[in-house]
Amino acid sequence: MLLAITTQVAAQDAQQSPAPISAKKNAAYEAKAQSRVVEFYSYLELLTDPKGNAEIKQQALESANKLFITNTICDNVFETKSSGVPIASVLQSAMAQQKKHTFEVQSFDIEVISDTYAKKEWQLTYKLLKNDKTLNISQLFFIVQEDKKFGNTTKRVTNTYLGAITIK
């Protein structure tokens, strides 16, 4: 009986311990984190264009929202005193802009915050050049193990998401 309990606990511990990431895979995730951030700000540029096509803006809105983990709360890069708003509010604020904004991500750094089997959480820090103003940004990035259904088969897949944006 004791052997069965020990085996079960050891198996549970193995499931909860971090899945090792090779240096090559880690570098790929770092590149993906940076490309996701750049992709997000590209969508914001499309959304802020007052002359932009409504259909393209709607697609950009949906695509930008899909980059984020569910229920993400962010600082709004379009408001000076905004904090703690849903990402959907940031995207709506982008669409309400009267002029097109430009964004450039600079000096990108990554720090591991947590590392479990199901989810890895990284803190991204970067300088964001918004038009002519530089903002210091801190943002979360998640690498998540999720079950995804393919026909009648369910497979465990790895997905990546952006998280909360904080203006420092």
C-alpha positions as YAML, in Angstrom:
chain: A
units: angstrom
residues:
- id: 1
  name: MET
  ca: [0.00, 0.00, 0.00]
- id: 2
  name: LEU
  ca: [2.82, 2.42, 0.86]
- id: 3
  name: LEU
  ca: [4.56, 1.68, -2.46]
- id: 4
  name: ALA
  ca: [1.36, 2.50, -4.40]
- id: 5
  name: ILE
  ca: [0.96, 5.86, -2.61]
- id: 6
  name: THR
  ca: [4.63, 6.74, -3.17]
- id: 7
  name: THR
  ca: [4.34, 5.88, -6.87]
- id: 8
  name: GLN
  ca: [1.18, 7.97, -7.24]
- id: 9
  name: VAL
  ca: [2.75, 10.98, -5.48]
- id: 10
  name: ALA
  ca: [5.90, 10.67, -7.61]
- id: 11
  name: ALA
  ca: [3.77, 10.57, -10.77]
- id: 12
  name: GLN
  ca: [1.83, 13.66, -9.67]
- id: 13
  name: ASP
  ca: [5.09, 15.49, -8.88]
- id: 14
  name: ALA
  ca: [6.41, 14.62, -12.34]
- id: 15
  name: GLN
  ca: [3.28, 16.14, -13.91]
- id: 16
  name: GLN
  ca: [3.63, 19.37, -11.90]
- id: 17
  name: SER
  ca: [7.38, 19.89, -12.34]
- id: 18
  name: PRO
  ca: [8.51, 22.23, -15.11]
- id: 19
  name: ALA
  ca: [8.89, 20.71, -18.52]
- id: 20
  name: PRO
  ca: [12.50, 21.28, -19.49]
- id: 21
  name: ILE
  ca: [13.00, 23.62, -22.44]
- id: 22
  name: SER
  ca: [16.09, 23.17, -24.56]
- id: 23
  name: ALA
  ca: [18.24, 26.23, -25.28]
- id: 24
  name: LYS
  ca: [17.08, 26.11, -28.92]
- id: 25
  name: LYS
  ca: [13.39, 25.99, -27.95]
- id: 26
  name: ASN
  ca: [13.90, 28.70, -25.34]
- id: 27
  name: ALA
  ca: [15.46, 30.98, -27.97]
- id: 28
  name: ALA
  ca: [12.49, 30.27, -30.26]
- id: 29
  name: TYR
  ca: [10.03, 31.24, -27.48]
- id: 30
  name: GLU
  ca: [12.03, 34.42, -26.80]
- id: 31
  name: ALA
  ca: [11.79, 35.33, -30.49]
- id: 32
  name: LYS
  ca: [8.07, 34.51, -30.44]
- id: 33
  name: ALA
  ca: [7.53, 36.74, -27.40]
- id: 34
  name: GLN
  ca: [9.17, 39.65, -29.16]
- id: 35
  name: SER
  ca: [7.31, 39.02, -32.43]
- id: 36
  name: ARG
  ca: [3.96, 38.83, -30.58]
- id: 37
  name: VAL
  ca: [4.61, 42.23, -28.98]
- id: 38
  name: VAL
  ca: [5.56, 43.75, -32.35]
- id: 39
  name: GLU
  ca: [2.49, 42.13, -33.94]
- id: 40
  name: PHE
  ca: [0.24, 43.67, -31.28]
- id: 41
  name: TYR
  ca: [1.56, 47.18, -31.92]
- id: 42
  name: SER
  ca: [1.18, 46.65, -35.67]
- id: 43
  name: TYR
  ca: [-2.50, 45.97, -35.04]
- id: 44
  name: LEU
  ca: [-2.73, 49.14, -32.94]
- id: 45
  name: GLU
  ca: [-1.29, 51.12, -35.85]
- id: 46
  name: LEU
  ca: [-4.01, 49.73, -38.12]
- id: 47
  name: LEU
  ca: [-6.70, 50.47, -35.55]
- id: 48
  name: THR
  ca: [-5.61, 54.09, -35.05]
- id: 49
  name: ASP
  ca: [-5.69, 54.96, -38.75]
- id: 50
  name: PRO
  ca: [-8.77, 57.20, -39.19]
- id: 51
  name: LYS
  ca: [-8.71, 56.49, -42.94]
- id: 52
  name: GLY
  ca: [-8.51, 52.73, -42.43]
- id: 53
  name: ASN
  ca: [-10.98, 50.29, -43.94]
- id: 54
  name: ALA
  ca: [-13.66, 49.21, -41.41]
- id: 55
  name: GLU
  ca: [-13.40, 45.53, -42.38]
- id: 56
  name: ILE
  ca: [-9.62, 45.52, -41.97]
- id: 57
  name: LYS
  ca: [-9.97, 47.30, -38.61]
- id: 58
  name: GLN
  ca: [-12.46, 44.65, -37.44]
- id: 59
  name: GLN
  ca: [-10.05, 41.86, -38.45]
- id: 60
  name: ALA
  ca: [-7.17, 43.68, -36.70]
- id: 61
  name: LEU
  ca: [-9.31, 44.09, -33.58]
- id: 62
  name: GLU
  ca: [-10.15, 40.37, -33.47]
- id: 63
  name: SER
  ca: [-6.58, 39.30, -34.22]
- id: 64
  name: ALA
  ca: [-5.11, 41.62, -31.58]
- id: 65
  name: ASN
  ca: [-7.56, 40.33, -28.97]
- id: 66
  name: LYS
  ca: [-6.57, 36.70, -29.72]
- id: 67
  name: LEU
  ca: [-2.94, 37.46, -28.85]
- id: 68
  name: PHE
  ca: [-3.89, 37.91, -25.18]
- id: 69
  name: ILE
  ca: [-4.64, 35.44, -22.44]
- id: 70
  name: THR
  ca: [-8.27, 35.58, -21.25]
- id: 71
  name: ASN
  ca: [-9.30, 38.49, -18.99]
- id: 72
  name: THR
  ca: [-6.11, 40.52, -19.46]
- id: 73
  name: ILE
  ca: [-6.06, 43.84, -17.62]
- id: 74
  name: CYS
  ca: [-3.70, 46.53, -18.99]
- id: 75
  name: ASP
  ca: [-2.59, 50.12, -18.78]
- id: 76
  name: ASN
  ca: [-3.93, 52.02, -21.78]
- id: 77
  name: VAL
  ca: [-1.08, 53.38, -23.95]
- id: 78
  name: PHE
  ca: [-3.46, 56.03, -25.30]
- id: 79
  name: GLU
  ca: [-4.29, 57.63, -21.94]
- id: 80
  name: THR
  ca: [-1.92, 59.27, -19.48]
- id: 81
  name: LYS
  ca: [-3.76, 58.23, -16.29]
- id: 82
  name: SER
  ca: [-5.29, 54.92, -17.28]
- id: 83
  name: SER
  ca: [-4.57, 51.70, -15.46]
- id: 84
  name: GLY
  ca: [-6.33, 48.43, -14.97]
- id: 85
  name: VAL
  ca: [-8.61, 48.30, -18.00]
- id: 86
  name: PRO
  ca: [-9.48, 45.19, -20.02]
- id: 87
  name: ILE
  ca: [-7.50, 44.71, -23.24]
- id: 88
  name: ALA
  ca: [-10.79, 45.16, -25.15]
- id: 89
  name: SER
  ca: [-10.95, 48.74, -23.79]
- id: 90
  name: VAL
  ca: [-7.40, 49.45, -25.01]
- id: 91
  name: LEU
  ca: [-8.37, 48.17, -28.47]
- id: 92
  name: GLN
  ca: [-11.55, 50.26, -28.51]
- id: 93
  name: SER
  ca: [-9.52, 53.28, -27.44]
- id: 94
  name: ALA
  ca: [-7.18, 52.65, -30.39]
- id: 95
  name: MET
  ca: [-10.12, 52.68, -32.77]
- id: 96
  name: ALA
  ca: [-11.36, 55.98, -31.31]
- id: 97
  name: GLN
  ca: [-8.08, 57.82, -32.01]
- id: 98
  name: GLN
  ca: [-8.34, 60.85, -34.31]
- id: 99
  name: LYS
  ca: [-4.85, 60.36, -35.77]
- id: 100
  name: LYS
  ca: [-2.72, 57.41, -36.78]
- id: 101
  name: HIS
  ca: [-0.12, 56.42, -34.19]
- id: 102
  name: THR
  ca: [3.20, 54.74, -34.89]
- id: 103
  name: PHE
  ca: [4.90, 52.30, -32.55]
- id: 104
  name: GLU
  ca: [8.41, 50.89, -32.37]
- id: 105
  name: VAL
  ca: [9.60, 48.33, -29.80]
- id: 106
  name: GLN
  ca: [13.16, 48.88, -28.57]
- id: 107
  name: SER
  ca: [15.59, 47.30, -26.07]
- id: 108
  name: PHE
  ca: [13.71, 44.09, -25.31]
- id: 109
  name: ASP
  ca: [14.50, 42.02, -22.15]
- id: 110
  name: ILE
  ca: [12.96, 38.84, -20.72]
- id: 111
  name: GLU
  ca: [12.85, 37.51, -17.16]
- id: 112
  name: VAL
  ca: [11.33, 34.17, -16.11]
- id: 113
  name: ILE
  ca: [8.73, 34.69, -13.37]
- id: 114
  name: SER
  ca: [7.29, 31.20, -12.98]
- id: 115
  name: ASP
  ca: [7.87, 27.85, -14.60]
- id: 116
  name: THR
  ca: [5.42, 25.00, -14.07]
- id: 117
  name: TYR
  ca: [4.39, 22.10, -16.27]
- id: 118
  name: ALA
  ca: [1.13, 23.73, -17.37]
- id: 119
  name: LYS
  ca: [2.24, 27.37, -17.67]
- id: 120
  name: LYS
  ca: [5.42, 29.36, -17.95]
- id: 121
  name: GLU
  ca: [5.20, 33.08, -17.19]
- id: 122
  name: TRP
  ca: [7.76, 35.60, -18.41]
- id: 123
  name: GLN
  ca: [8.12, 39.31, -17.71]
- id: 124
  name: LEU
  ca: [8.95, 41.27, -20.86]
- id: 125
  name: THR
  ca: [10.38, 44.75, -20.50]
- id: 126
  name: TYR
  ca: [10.91, 47.07, -23.41]
- id: 127
  name: LYS
  ca: [10.95, 50.66, -24.50]
- id: 128
  name: LEU
  ca: [8.03, 51.59, -26.73]
- id: 129
  name: LEU
  ca: [8.46, 54.56, -29.01]
- id: 130
  name: LYS
  ca: [4.89, 55.85, -29.51]
- id: 131
  name: ASN
  ca: [5.03, 58.57, -32.14]
- id: 132
  name: ASP
  ca: [7.84, 60.70, -30.62]
- id: 133
  name: LYS
  ca: [7.35, 59.69, -26.98]
- id: 134
  name: THR
  ca: [9.21, 56.84, -25.24]
- id: 135
  name: LEU
  ca: [7.28, 54.66, -22.78]
- id: 136
  name: ASN
  ca: [8.87, 52.08, -20.48]
- id: 137
  name: ILE
  ca: [6.69, 48.98, -20.66]
- id: 138
  name: SER
  ca: [6.49, 45.82, -18.62]
- id: 139
  name: GLN
  ca: [4.35, 43.03, -20.08]
- id: 140
  name: LEU
  ca: [3.58, 39.42, -19.26]
- id: 141
  name: PHE
  ca: [4.03, 36.56, -21.74]
- id: 142
  name: PHE
  ca: [2.66, 33.06, -21.18]
- id: 143
  name: ILE
  ca: [3.63, 29.68, -22.61]
- id: 144
  name: VAL
  ca: [0.67, 27.43, -21.84]
- id: 145
  name: GLN
  ca: [0.04, 23.70, -22.21]
- id: 146
  name: GLU
  ca: [-3.58, 23.25, -23.35]
- id: 147
  name: ASP
  ca: [-5.74, 20.39, -24.54]
- id: 148
  name: LYS
  ca: [-6.99, 20.94, -28.08]
- id: 149
  name: LYS
  ca: [-9.48, 18.76, -29.90]
- id: 150
  name: PHE
  ca: [-8.65, 17.56, -33.42]
- id: 151
  name: GLY
  ca: [-11.72, 15.67, -34.63]
- id: 152
  name: ASN
  ca: [-12.27, 12.90, -32.08]
- id: 153
  name: THR
  ca: [-8.74, 13.15, -30.71]
- id: 154
  name: THR
  ca: [-7.55, 15.49, -27.98]
- id: 155
  name: LYS
  ca: [-3.88, 16.48, -27.99]
- id: 156
  name: ARG
  ca: [-1.87, 18.58, -25.57]
- id: 157
  name: VAL
  ca: [-0.46, 21.58, -27.43]
- id: 158
  name: THR
  ca: [1.66, 24.56, -26.45]
- id: 159
  name: ASN
  ca: [0.21, 28.02, -27.07]
- id: 160
  name: THR
  ca: [1.65, 31.45, -26.34]
- id: 161
  name: TYR
  ca: [-0.22, 34.54, -25.17]
- id: 162
  name: LEU
  ca: [0.49, 38.11, -24.23]
- id: 163
  name: GLY
  ca: [-0.62, 39.34, -20.82]
- id: 164
  name: ALA
  ca: [-0.94, 42.51, -18.78]
- id: 165
  name: ILE
  ca: [0.75, 45.67, -20.04]
- id: 166
  name: THR
  ca: [2.10, 48.04, -17.40]
- id: 167
  name: ILE
  ca: [3.49, 51.48, -18.18]
- id: 168
  name: LYS
  ca: [6.25, 52.29, -15.71]
...
